[in-house]
Amino acid sequence: MECIVNEHGIAQVPALRTVPAFNLEEELAGATAFVVEAAALSREALTAMALDSPAAVAAHEHDDE
């Protein structure tokens, strides 16, 4: 299924019509690949979102050690 993360960072699965039998957070954590498509975001806004992600923060904190 396709999952879309909107400009507010909220994940949405457009094809869902009922409560799913899976946990989206767990599914996203296990994902091995993501596709980033053009959005109405500037390059700077997209970079800021990526740098503010938990993974980026953890990597940055690890680099400081």
Buried (B, 14 or more C-beta within 10 A) or exposed (E): EEBEBEEEEEEEBEEEEEEEEEEBEEBEEEEEEEEEEEEEEEEEEEEEBEEEEEEEEEEEEEEEE
